[in-house]
Amino acid sequence: MAQCHNCGIEPFSHSLYLPMPFKNVIAQEATKHQLVEMVQQNRLSHALLFLGAEGNGALPLALAFAQYVVCEKASPAQMPGPTLFGSNESQASNLQSQTDACGACPSCIKAQQFIHPDIHFSYPVIPRKSGDKPLSTDYIAEWREFISKFPYGNCYDWLQFIGAENKQGNITANECNEIIRKLSLKSFESIYKVLILWMPEYLGNEGNKLLKLIEEPPPNTLFILVAENESLILPTILSRTQLIKIPQLGIDDIEQALIERAKVNPENARQVASISEGNYREALHLLQNAEEDWQSLLRDWLNAILKTGPLAQMKWIDEASKLGREKQKQFLRYFNHLLEQAIRLNIMGEQRISIPENEKDFARRLNKIADVSQQQAIIGELDKAAYYIERNAHAKMLFHALTIKLYHIVAHKSVAVVR
């Protein structure tokens, strides 16, 4: 299957493109309700910060919300009369049942194609050639393609998509001036102008240029900042926004999305969802290696540690060191997942744990090898190992040291072969 641009990710492993009203955003029902209610009850701030960890869906929610605001049939914002930020109770009450964009009006059709003239986008970019002062609009064609195919992607995915390689993306002072210029113009079609600024973490001190605009915007202007890390946003900007926290997705949410959107069989979907840690982007990446037999690899490792000895350990370490960083991290994450299931089995009992039978059986065997405190110690070591792999640790040395640590953690338990 062909890969998409420069990101090296096969298209099937990302969600198939769907127009982006609220109904096509994975889960997040409480947040959707909160956003609609803010509009219908005229409690909407002119500057919102959608804050959610990678893979939670903050950007899809922002896209859906922008579409809802400009929709000609759904949003009270588009009705004649007082502004979105003022009182318009009679009009809002007439539209209380409209909790999503219609998806069919001219504004929705343009919003879904990311070509609505009153929805503007700003995002990190790189110079196309040395000396350039890049603007987000220089990459608008790539941006539309990226968010169509990878709405749950992160900034690394985006920068690789535009061929940044090791270059650092930025939202520059030049871009801030362009934002001020665009938002000073009258809207073209909608009552409102909307700016979606993705990853404000990439705004340096030049972001202070936007303070006056955010604090005293032109009439009928809505800022939507979409961020992952609150601590990296300029405090001066942070203090001028209304915070909308996007919670982590649940295992069931991700499992259902994988089955319905990526057409994954239920067993694989459950396994991937269980180890994705609430991150739909990570789940899509895990799918690329969903057919890897992590359980057999783990079984061989534990038997080498507990029974077959140094020669088997060295053979296993050599094999694991050739997997590559992403697969190594996924393998460690899978081991962590099984350890967590073993702890849950131990504490809650089998009747209250719903996992595939092969995983449950393996978790039982882990409980024979190590008690809860030992399993927690192993989880800690696996987390450290994944951290060092991310930072290019020497794979053979890392897995050799990890093998020794795991042996000492379980050494005082009776040796049992993991079958």
Secondary structure by P-SEA (a helix, b strand, c coil): cccccccccccccccccccccccccccaaaaaaaaaaaaaacccccbbbbcccccccaaaaaaaaaaaaaccccccccccccccccccaaaaaacccccccccccaaaaaaaacccccbbbbbbbbbcccccccccccaaaaaaaaaaccccccaaaaaaaaccccbbbbbcaaaaaaaaaaaacccccccbbbbbbccccccccccccccccccccccbbbbbbbbcccccccaaaaaabbbbbbccccaaaaaaaaaccccccaaaaaaaaaaccccaaaaaaaaaccccaaaaaaaaaaaaaccccaaaaaaaaaaaaaccaaaaaaaaaaaaaaaaaaaaaaccccccccccaaaaaaaaaaaaaccaaaaaaaaaaaaaaaaaaaacccaaaaaaaaaaaaaaacccccccccc
